[in-house]
């Protein structure tokens, strides 16, 4: 079991917890959460299905339970979950849709995510609801692991969690939708958009200068993101240009920056249960940048153009995470680094930035 602690200073940890328990062996998912939003459902299911594999995800049995308590679950989230293939949605405290308000007598409050394979069950359990902010920026703690809990069985726990629930019907959803108040009319919005973040590259120090002056030690951080830009190098657009000194984050100590091409090393890269130890990290004297060859789309990688590419340090190497530059998650990464005064320009020229947290 591993614990993942998330805050606005260390975002996306809840999402990373799901990487521990999702792979192509998953045959069934069972999630019981107090509150759900459409953006949260879309974000988590996009990540989980990518790691399980789209075909395996579509045929996997899916059982979701969420509540109507306080109107914090969005009707659009229930619609989204119900429309997934091989999906069943149950509603906790369904009777409150018939009353004058959405106030429960006793709130439904679990946050349990199960991933059943033929020989084991993976789990994520803790404080995180199925909302966008819970997955990337809220202060949360979750545990992730595989196997049965002590003194109980997952099937027994699940039976208890669905005991007083009811299948979601079209009539129940319509009644809830009529009583539900849109977030802009409520005192508390269930999934507010993050505040816009403006970072002026010209006001940030150069990454290598921060290293040589001793103001930053890359090895002391677990996350390193880079603004990929247009990725003009290489026909496959998988050659990510890194700032001088980026190798320090990956555990190397290279500091000889001449005009020749040098292979610094091969950091172990991981992605969706795959591992590469042959991707060269090099110094290119002609453009004064370090560079790493990332897995292409055909090799199981991403389209990296105009994205934020994040490397997460873990026991097996460095997990590659990629989000569009304007995505809420990428914005959260930048905000975390900015709060730590750990946002830098890649070099003296250009406006691309990178950061640590």
NORNOR-V136178 format. One line per field, one symbol per residue. ss: DSSP state (h for helix, s for strand, l for the rest). phi: phi as a letter, one per 20 degrees, with the letter a starting at -180 (. if undefined). burial: I if it has 24 or more other ideal C-beta (glycine too) atoms within 12 Angstrom, else O. Layout:
BEGIN
ss = ???
phi = ???
burial = ???
END
This chain:
BEGIN
ss = lssssssllsllhhhhhhhllllllllssssssllslhhhhhhhhhhhhhhhlhhhhhhlssssssslhhhlllhhhhhhhhhlllsssssslhhhhhllllllllllllssssssllllsssssslllslhhhhhlllssssssslllllllhhhhhhhhlllsssllhhhhhhhhhhlllhhhlllllllllllllllhhhllshhhhhhlllllhhhllssssslllllllllllsssslllhhhlllllllllllllsssslllsssllsssllllssssllllssssslllhhhlllllllssssssssllsssssssslllhhhhhhhhhhhhlllssslllllllssssl
phi = .cdcdcbfebfmffffffffcdbfefdbcccccfcccfffgfffffffffefogffffeffccdcbdegmmeeegfffgfffeffldcdddelffffeefcdeefcfecfbccdcedfdacebcbrdefecgffeccffbccdcacoeffmbcgffffgffdgddcgfdfffffffffefdfgfddfcefbffffgcddegfeeffgfffffenebcgfeddccdcffmelfenfeldeeedfgnggffenecfbededdeceercffdcalmeccccefdcddffdlcebceeffgfeneceeflceddddfbgepcfecccggefgfffffffffffelcdcffbfdndfcbacb
burial = OIOIIIIIIIIIIIIIIIIIIIIIOIIIIIIIIIIIIIIIIIIIIIIIIIIIOOOIIOOIOIIIIIIIIIIIIIIIIIIIIIOIOOIIIIIIIIOIIOOOOIOIOOOIOIIIIIIIIOOOIIIIIIIIIIIIIIIIIIOIOIIIIIOOOOOOOIOOOIOOIIOOIIOIOOOIIOOIIOOIOOOOOOOOOIIOOIOOIOIOIOOIIIIIOIIOOOOIOIOOIIIIIIIIIOIOIOOOIIIIIIIIIIIIIIOIOIOOIOOOOOOIIOIIIIIIOOOIOOIIIIIIOOOIIIIIIIIOOOOOIIOIIOIIIIIIIIOOOIIIIIIOIOIIIIIIIIIIIIOIOIIIIIIOOOOIIIIII
END
